[in-house]
């Protein structure tokens, strides 16, 4: 352990390791010189941050990413890992119909982690937060055997009611906005030892959630919403169970992009399976009243039906999906 | 990995491992049957939680605890680890002069972790949150080689200005509330292979931060405040540097409790060193205007002086402390 008084004398470069510059040295290095958005009332450097919550409520979500489980530093740069860690949380805020305002970051990593790795990771967190105008307002760093990033995102509903998972009603239409299956295709490529095509590999490295579509869906009257992190079938299953309904997807409405078809052909895999079960693109899936005018970019993909005691809460063309496990959790 | 549809069929006991019941099984098990406080607008089970922020601001802080670095499961029960993880964050909220409202928990652990360990850890988080009337409103769980808990606490300033680190002015008095050195003594006992006296060992296992003293100090006009997590000298150093002042502690005002004197004698250690440099009790240290009436339980321990370009920002009886490193960070 390093006396904090020594950490205070550390140079300002990105040379060395976390163990050499210490906890306080790292925090100074990643927090200094960043410009905070208006919502940040008190940023990093005190016991806690203070963030505006203009309508008297704050939306909050935490996600944990672990090296070798969620990412590999030989597959992604540290900056890409930071962007992805931020995106996973920011998408959760958007899926409530809210606008992200701030991130807090809990980092654990080996003491011999290069400072350059950690500043790049921080750059990635800042870059993704910047996409939605949010700031990184606080965090903590501890030593561990394995690199792990726990991100908490905060957001504002701007006076609107939240869009929860439990509001879907029979007769509603089901729509999605954003990419489906791209990150799964990219992961499959990487797992086979390839590095291209870049467009799918990069979709795994840095998802592009349609953040603004969350508040837009809320304004358009969405009755339920979720971000697709476990796979479309699994996440629509969360909506169906929370709402006590059944969802029937129309597979013809789920176009398989030519790029995914090519990758599927190259790997001998069914690209439709990636669309239906691939997580980590953080598309948004929502239900709307049948008469709703869908906001820009949303595509209708199915219908909400009464549950009728059916076994499968999510069907594809009226039948249970038989293409394999319909979404995953993180334990074997 | 386990298909989420299988995790949905898991039994409701605490038998088995996380790998057997899966991510969703665990989340259901630790979230079900808890009663949420009024500040929780939307609790666990959706993409994000929603918490009341009545004055239009939210206070937020994140801390990371790692097994073998911050705790050992042969020294502390999982419930004690949960309490301690919560306390570390709740104390940060109190140190802003705020009242905690909610916790979010990012958990990473090996798939073979017993469910009973994780439910006990969750019980501890809930128990400590309950001390201040806060709820555990959300979280995430991932697999990792090492048990790690990242807790984010949210809080409300109830309309008051925050008490930051940078507000101390020459002439202010310095006061502390809460235990100093007890957790350090307990850790020293455990490191020597002993398990008693229980009162100091338990102080390491579960700190007892004086949560209510934070808002009380704010109401009494505290000019700067911090929670003692790195050690009194180190944490007053954070106030002194942020405020551009020097702090002079009067050692005669820091009574060494008889229990710490006994433990020091038994271990051949100087108990005053624990008082001055021991972290993890999460006492509160604050500065007040000289004429302030200190709230109940606060003890005056020193004075704020002009910095005068001095080398040591925190002095003891007018001199730099020479008893050893004055506080630690978490890297070697």
Interface residues (C-beta under 8 A of the other chain):
Chain A: X1 X2 X3 X4 X5 X7 X18 X19 X22 X23 X24 X41 X42 X45 X46 X47 X48 X49 X50 X51 X52 X53 X54 X55 X56 X57 X58 X59 X60 X61 X62 X63 X64 X65 X66 X69 X70 X92 X93 X95 X96 X98 X102 X104 X105 X106 X107 X108 X111 X137 X138 X139 X140 X141 X142 X143 X144 X145 X146 X148 X150 X151 X152 X153 X154 X155 X157 X162 X164 X165 X225 X226 X227 X230 X234 X237 X242 X325 X326 X327 X328 X329 X330 X331 X332
Chain B: X1 X2 X3 X4 X5 X7 X18 X19 X22 X23 X24 X41 X42 X45 X46 X47 X48 X49 X50 X51 X52 X53 X54 X55 X56 X57 X58 X59 X60 X61 X62 X63 X64 X65 X66 X69 X70 X92 X93 X95 X96 X98 X102 X104 X105 X106 X107 X108 X111 X137 X138 X139 X140 X141 X142 X143 X144 X145 X146 X148 X150 X151 X152 X153 X154 X155 X157 X162 X164 X165 X166 X225 X226 X227 X230 X234 X237 X242 X325 X326 X327 X328 X329 X330 X331 X332
